[in-house]
Amino acid sequence: MLVPADASVSGSTKLVAALEQFYGEQVAKRRVVVGKRVEEVVQVAHDLMKHVEAQEPRCLSTLTQAGGRWEGLKIHSPGEYQVTIYLNQMGEFNLVDDGSVPGSAVLKLSDGRKRSMSLWVEFITASGYLSSRKMRARFQTLVAQAVEKSQYRDQLRMVGGTSEVRVRIRDTYTLDMVLAFKCYGIWPRSAAHWPEPTLPWPGVEQATEVKMSGFTLVSRDCSHLARDKEKDKQEAAITAEGDTWVMVFAEAEDRLLTQGCRKKCLGILKTLRDRHLELPGNPVSAFVLKTLVLYECEKHPHEWEWDTLSLGARLVPQLGRYCGERVAARRAAVMRGLREVATALQEILREVELQEPRVISSLAEVNGRYEGLHVLSPTEFEAILYLNQMGEFNFVDDGSFPGSAVLKLSDGRKRSMSLWVEFITASGYLSARKMRARLQTLVTAAVEKAGNGVKVVSDNSEVKLRIRDKFTVQLIPAFKCSGVWPRSAAHWPTPHIPWPNPQHVVEVKAEGFDLVSREGHRGSGGLEADAWVMAFTDAEQRLLQGGSRRKCLSFLKALRDRHLALVGDPVPARVLTALILHECEKHPSESEWVEAALGERLLGVMLQLITCLQCRRCPHYFLPGINLIKAPPAALEAAARQAWKLARDLLTNPKGIEKL
């Protein structure tokens, strides 16, 4: 786990410290393990090549140590190694790279040269091509004989089922032995497009050095390239492609990664791969990681982008600009919508109050904000209508209905004496469903009388209004429960997590929660339909005070409105709020919520969101048994793909944030 040693430093510095710690511990540990195994692998390779050379003098071991490194030895993982045996006298062949076999080339006997005069006469086809397949088959036979004669024969065995020359050492490591020709000072036509003229990386001088280092032609099985060909042509294609030599650019790639922290980045990725991504089928090879780092170099061509800077630090200026433009524009649009919605609602609610005095509008403007009016998106709002005289009921939260509670008439109170007599069931419960139905009737009558561009949306039992075909508002009857805390949320806060601090917890619990009349989390009927859903909106808002938490939520809401407002509403605003609260527990220190760490926190929430969408579950922060995700699977899959695209843009191209 990447845990910084000093929790008092800024967010961006902490990420750097965490990576340095990981590099100094886990990557260094991997190097020690690999170093020990390399010694054994080299001993085995030397012993095998000694026996091979005795049988075939044309195959000479080129495994030599220089500068503390073994030339010709490549480490794919702590359990996979490759020894390259370089051959000579390639000069009698012409390199033919016509693109007929992608990634490969053929070696054809030079004009005027007779096949019988070549050092490799028995490996040359009738057409004059040096067959990679034939040479590999001969080498495999020699190595198999060497394994039987080796002093380590009790620890070695040939890996069958492949034309590659592969040896298993003590059933722990795999050693690939590969024949190759080194091509110095030339560059293949297949790679002539590199470097891209429009990209500033690598520089002209570095590109020249890389091309002068050349590439390698290795003997590898290419028969898989013929799979897509027609069946009647497959056999001929496999034979032809089996004679080709694969082009490898290992030295060129290593030369490109020499500057900045590129090699350190690759070292960290390899360690993560060995610890977490070494799965059956080898889906993430070391070669893939190296290629991705090279692509990343093109996206970030400047050397200052490859010093020991955190990604979060690169994001900070771009996020500031985004918040100043996109988030501010969203906030302005929301405020315009709020005023229009509030004006229309106040007229409707005045008419409702005339018909039903027990329903009193609590929609009031205080310091530029409308109390009880919650923004779900720039076009979706909730209006909470707080009711009074809850004191005559007992609050029963026994867990029978997850996320909900019932209000039962107090002992000794007669049903006929209650202010809400017609909404009390025969069992003495105040029915949320009946109160919602009554409010819907009243609102429908008020809308018909007002006739100011407002329509009632009657697709379910919720009380919803459509205002001027632009805004949707849901009216929700509710009781305010101040100074009490439900038993369903008694586990909060988690004892071993330092956030929030005890004083903050006391304030949040004193704030209490709301009991709202809406369709339950599972939307069932019966007694559950009479239950009241617990809402913690005020508590959540209080927890988000301090640091850049609210700014983080605003940024996510702006992204959601622009890119994740998909059919089925797979990412409602309450999911984003819950994810930020969970992120606060993962990063409890206030130093982790400063402006400089905003990029890291955003990426953390985005990755959590992707996981939740893929798992189709996002737990309520206070009631973890409640799943906040309700959308159908198809909508969740589409949202997960879009969220991943956004996260990838944030990760790989911070300057592109302004386009989001």
HUJOPE-V933053 format. One record per residue. RES is the residue in one small letter. PSI is psi in degrees with one decimal (NA if undefined). Layout:
# HUJOPE-V933053
RES&PSI ; RES&PSI
This chain:
# HUJOPE-V933053
m&138.5 ; l&95.3 ; v&117.4 ; p&149.4 ; a&-31.3 ; d&112.0 ; a&-2.2 ; s&-11.0 ; v&169.2 ; s&165.7 ; g&-46.1 ; s&-38.7 ; t&-33.9 ; k&-38.3 ; l&-41.6 ; v&-45.8 ; a&-39.3 ; a&-43.7 ; l&-40.4 ; e&-39.9 ; q&-43.6 ; f&-42.9 ; y&-41.5 ; g&-23.3 ; e&-67.7 ; q&-44.5 ; v&-41.4 ; a&-39.1 ; k&-41.0 ; r&-41.3 ; r&-39.2 ; v&-46.1 ; v&-46.3 ; v&-41.0 ; g&-41.6 ; k&-40.5 ; r&-32.0 ; v&-40.5 ; e&-43.8 ; e&-41.5 ; v&-42.5 ; v&-41.7 ; q&-44.7 ; v&-44.7 ; a&-43.0 ; h&-42.8 ; d&-42.8 ; l&-43.6 ; m&-27.9 ; k&-43.1 ; h&-34.9 ; v&-43.8 ; e&-33.9 ; a&-33.2 ; q&-31.6 ; e&92.2 ; p&-18.6 ; r&-17.4 ; c&101.2 ; l&137.5 ; s&128.1 ; t&19.9 ; l&98.6 ; t&153.7 ; q&132.7 ; a&122.4 ; g&33.4 ; g&2.8 ; r&150.7 ; w&114.9 ; e&130.1 ; g&-2.7 ; l&124.8 ; k&139.4 ; i&111.2 ; h&-35.5 ; s&171.0 ; p&-14.1 ; g&1.9 ; e&126.8 ; y&156.0 ; q&130.1 ; v&124.6 ; t&124.9 ; i&106.7 ; y&132.4 ; l&162.8 ; n&-175.2 ; q&43.2 ; m&-17.3 ; g&-22.2 ; e&0.6 ; f&150.1 ; n&137.9 ; l&121.2 ; v&107.2 ; d&83.3 ; d&5.6 ; g&4.2 ; s&-31.8 ; v&102.3 ; p&130.3 ; g&3.2 ; s&166.3 ; a&167.6 ; v&154.7 ; l&115.0 ; k&138.4 ; l&132.1 ; s&150.9 ; d&135.6 ; g&-11.7 ; r&133.5 ; k&142.9 ; r&-39.3 ; s&-18.2 ; m&-5.3 ; s&149.1 ; l&-26.0 ; w&38.0 ; v&-44.7 ; e&-8.9 ; f&4.0 ; i&130.1 ; t&171.4 ; a&-25.5 ; s&-1.2 ; g&14.6 ; y&139.8 ; l&116.1 ; s&116.0 ; s&-39.5 ; r&-44.1 ; k&-40.5 ; m&-37.1 ; r&-37.9 ; a&-42.0 ; r&-43.2 ; f&-36.7 ; q&-40.0 ; t&-43.4 ; l&-42.7 ; v&-38.0 ; a&-40.5 ; q&-37.5 ; a&-35.8 ; v&-39.8 ; e&-29.4 ; k&-13.4 ; s&151.0 ; q&-15.6 ; y&19.5 ; r&-28.2 ; d&-16.7 ; q&-3.6 ; l&151.0 ; r&145.2 ; m&141.5 ; v&117.8 ; g&-178.8 ; g&13.4 ; t&153.4 ; s&-5.3 ; e&154.3 ; v&101.1 ; r&129.2 ; v&136.5 ; r&126.1 ; i&117.1 ; r&28.2 ; d&28.3 ; t&-43.9 ; y&156.0 ; t&129.5 ; l&116.8 ; d&132.7 ; m&120.6 ; v&131.5 ; l&143.4 ; a&157.0 ; f&135.9 ; k&128.1 ; c&91.4 ; y&145.3 ; g&8.2 ; i&161.6 ; w&132.1 ; p&150.3 ; r&-31.5 ; s&-25.5 ; a&18.2 ; a&-22.2 ; h&-16.6 ; w&140.8 ; p&157.5 ; e&128.8 ; p&-29.7 ; t&-9.2 ; l&135.9 ; p&-9.5 ; w&138.3 ; p&167.1 ; g&164.9 ; v&-43.7 ; e&-42.9 ; q&-39.0 ; a&-38.8 ; t&-43.4 ; e&-41.3 ; v&-44.0 ; k&-32.9 ; m&-28.9 ; s&-17.3 ; g&-152.8 ; f&-176.2 ; t&140.3 ; l&118.5 ; v&153.3 ; s&103.2 ; r&156.6 ; d&117.1 ; c&13.6 ; s&-23.9 ; h&-20.4 ; l&-13.9 ; a&0.9 ; r&-36.0 ; d&-3.3 ; k&163.7 ; e&149.5 ; k&-40.1 ; d&-13.4 ; k&-5.7 ; q&-44.5 ; e&-44.3 ; a&-37.6 ; a&-41.0 ; i&-40.4 ; t&-46.6 ; a&-45.1 ; e&-21.7 ; g&-20.6 ; d&-8.2 ; t&163.4 ; w&131.9 ; v&135.6 ; m&127.9 ; v&136.9 ; f&35.9 ; a&-46.6 ; e&-38.0 ; a&-42.1 ; e&-43.8 ; d&-37.5 ; r&-35.8 ; l&-22.6 ; l&13.3 ; t&-28.3 ; q&159.7 ; g&-151.0 ; c&27.6 ; r&-45.3 ; k&-35.1 ; k&-41.1 ; c&-45.2 ; l&-37.9 ; g&-41.3 ; i&-43.3 ; l&-40.6 ; k&-39.5 ; t&-43.1 ; l&-38.9 ; r&-44.6 ; d&-33.9 ; r&-27.7 ; h&-17.8 ; l&12.9 ; e&81.2 ; l&164.5 ; p&137.1 ; g&-4.8 ; n&60.4 ; p&-25.0 ; v&93.8 ; s&163.1 ; a&-32.0 ; f&-39.0 ; v&-44.0 ; l&-43.4 ; k&-41.1 ; t&-41.5 ; l&-37.4 ; v&-38.5 ; l&-40.6 ; y&-38.4 ; e&-33.5 ; c&-36.6 ; e&-36.4 ; k&-30.1 ; h&80.2 ; p&-15.6 ; h&144.4 ; e&-30.9 ; w&-18.7 ; e&-4.7 ; w&21.9 ; d&-172.7 ; t&64.8 ; l&146.5 ; s&154.6 ; l&-37.9 ; g&-39.6 ; a&-35.9 ; r&-28.6 ; l&-27.4 ; v&-53.8 ; p&-34.2 ; q&-38.4 ; l&-38.7 ; g&-41.8 ; r&-40.4 ; y&-44.3 ; c&-35.3 ; g&-20.1 ; e&-70.8 ; r&-48.1 ; v&-41.3 ; a&-39.1 ; a&-40.2 ; r&-43.4 ; r&-40.8 ; a&-41.5 ; a&-39.1 ; v&-42.3 ; m&-39.2 ; r&-43.6 ; g&-38.9 ; l&-46.1 ; r&-41.6 ; e&-42.5 ; v&-44.6 ; a&-40.7 ; t&-46.6 ; a&-39.7 ; l&-42.8 ; q&-36.4 ; e&-41.6 ; i&-44.9 ; l&-30.5 ; r&-41.2 ; e&-37.0 ; v&-41.4 ; e&-34.4 ; l&-36.4 ; q&-31.6 ; e&92.7 ; p&-20.1 ; r&-18.2 ; v&108.0 ; i&127.5 ; s&127.6 ; s&18.9 ; l&98.6 ; a&145.8 ; e&125.3 ; v&117.9 ; n&42.3 ; g&2.3 ; r&147.1 ; y&113.8 ; e&131.3 ; g&-3.0 ; l&112.8 ; h&139.4 ; v&118.1 ; l&-35.8 ; s&172.6 ; p&-15.7 ; t&2.5 ; e&130.2 ; f&159.5 ; e&133.3 ; a&117.9 ; i&123.7 ; l&102.6 ; y&133.0 ; l&164.0 ; n&-177.5 ; q&46.2 ; m&-17.0 ; g&-21.8 ; e&0.5 ; f&149.4 ; n&137.2 ; f&118.0 ; v&109.0 ; d&82.6 ; d&7.8 ; g&3.9 ; s&-35.7 ; f&97.1 ; p&128.2 ; g&-0.6 ; s&165.8 ; a&166.5 ; v&154.3 ; l&114.8 ; k&137.9 ; l&132.0 ; s&151.2 ; d&135.3 ; g&-12.1 ; r&132.9 ; k&142.9 ; r&-38.8 ; s&-17.8 ; m&-5.1 ; s&148.9 ; l&-25.8 ; w&37.5 ; v&-44.4 ; e&-8.2 ; f&3.2 ; i&130.2 ; t&171.5 ; a&-24.8 ; s&-0.7 ; g&16.0 ; y&138.8 ; l&117.1 ; s&116.8 ; a&-36.7 ; r&-43.6 ; k&-39.7 ; m&-37.1 ; r&-39.2 ; a&-40.1 ; r&-43.5 ; l&-38.1 ; q&-39.9 ; t&-44.4 ; l&-43.4 ; v&-39.2 ; t&-43.7 ; a&-40.0 ; a&-37.3 ; v&-42.4 ; e&-35.0 ; k&-38.0 ; a&-50.1 ; g&46.1 ; n&42.7 ; g&17.7 ; v&135.4 ; k&150.3 ; v&130.9 ; v&113.4 ; s&51.6 ; d&-10.4 ; n&-166.3 ; s&-4.4 ; e&153.9 ; v&101.5 ; k&142.8 ; l&146.2 ; r&117.7 ; i&116.2 ; r&31.4 ; d&22.9 ; k&-37.8 ; f&146.9 ; t&129.2 ; v&130.8 ; q&125.9 ; l&127.0 ; i&115.1 ; p&142.3 ; a&156.3 ; f&136.6 ; k&125.3 ; c&82.2 ; s&143.7 ; g&5.0 ; v&160.6 ; w&131.5 ; p&149.9 ; r&-30.7 ; s&-24.2 ; a&18.1 ; a&-21.5 ; h&-18.6 ; w&140.0 ; p&156.6 ; t&127.6 ; p&-39.6 ; h&0.7 ; i&126.1 ; p&-6.1 ; w&138.5 ; p&166.0 ; n&162.7 ; p&-40.3 ; q&-40.8 ; h&-39.0 ; v&-43.9 ; v&-43.2 ; e&-42.4 ; v&-44.5 ; k&-32.1 ; a&-30.1 ; e&-33.8 ; g&-152.2 ; f&-179.7 ; d&148.6 ; l&115.9 ; v&150.4 ; s&101.4 ; r&166.1 ; e&134.4 ; g&171.0 ; h&-24.9 ; r&-2.8 ; g&31.9 ; s&172.9 ; g&-155.6 ; g&-149.5 ; l&-31.5 ; e&-31.0 ; a&-22.2 ; d&-10.5 ; a&161.7 ; w&132.4 ; v&135.9 ; m&128.4 ; a&138.0 ; f&34.5 ; t&-49.1 ; d&-39.0 ; a&-41.6 ; e&-42.6 ; q&-36.4 ; r&-36.8 ; l&-26.1 ; l&2.3 ; q&146.0 ; g&144.1 ; g&-152.1 ; s&24.7 ; r&-46.5 ; r&-37.7 ; k&-39.3 ; c&-44.2 ; l&-40.7 ; s&-41.6 ; f&-45.2 ; l&-37.8 ; k&-39.4 ; a&-42.4 ; l&-40.8 ; r&-45.4 ; d&-33.9 ; r&-27.9 ; h&-19.0 ; l&10.3 ; a&72.3 ; l&169.8 ; v&132.8 ; g&-5.5 ; d&61.0 ; p&-20.8 ; v&77.3 ; p&162.3 ; a&-33.6 ; r&-26.8 ; v&-42.6 ; l&-41.5 ; t&-45.4 ; a&-40.4 ; l&-37.9 ; i&-39.5 ; l&-39.7 ; h&-37.0 ; e&-33.7 ; c&-36.5 ; e&-35.9 ; k&-29.8 ; h&80.0 ; p&-19.2 ; s&140.9 ; e&-27.1 ; s&-18.3 ; e&-0.5 ; w&25.0 ; v&168.8 ; e&-37.6 ; a&-22.2 ; a&3.7 ; l&-40.5 ; g&-42.5 ; e&-40.6 ; r&-40.2 ; l&-44.4 ; l&-39.6 ; g&-44.1 ; v&-40.5 ; m&-40.8 ; l&-37.2 ; q&-41.8 ; l&-43.9 ; i&-44.5 ; t&-44.4 ; c&-41.6 ; l&-39.2 ; q&-37.0 ; c&-9.9 ; r&37.3 ; r&130.0 ; c&109.4 ; p&140.3 ; h&141.5 ; y&-44.4 ; f&-25.7 ; l&78.4 ; p&-15.1 ; g&-10.0 ; i&128.3 ; n&121.2 ; l&-11.2 ; i&122.5 ; k&-10.8 ; a&157.9 ; p&158.3 ; p&-40.9 ; a&-40.8 ; a&-37.9 ; l&-39.1 ; e&-42.9 ; a&-40.7 ; a&-38.1 ; a&-41.8 ; r&-43.2 ; q&-39.9 ; a&-38.8 ; w&-38.7 ; k&-42.9 ; l&-45.1 ; a&-38.9 ; r&-39.8 ; d&-40.9 ; l&-38.4 ; l&-44.1 ; t&-19.7 ; n&73.5 ; p&-31.9 ; k&-17.7 ; g&1.0 ; i&-36.7 ; e&-16.7 ; k&-9.7 ; l&NA
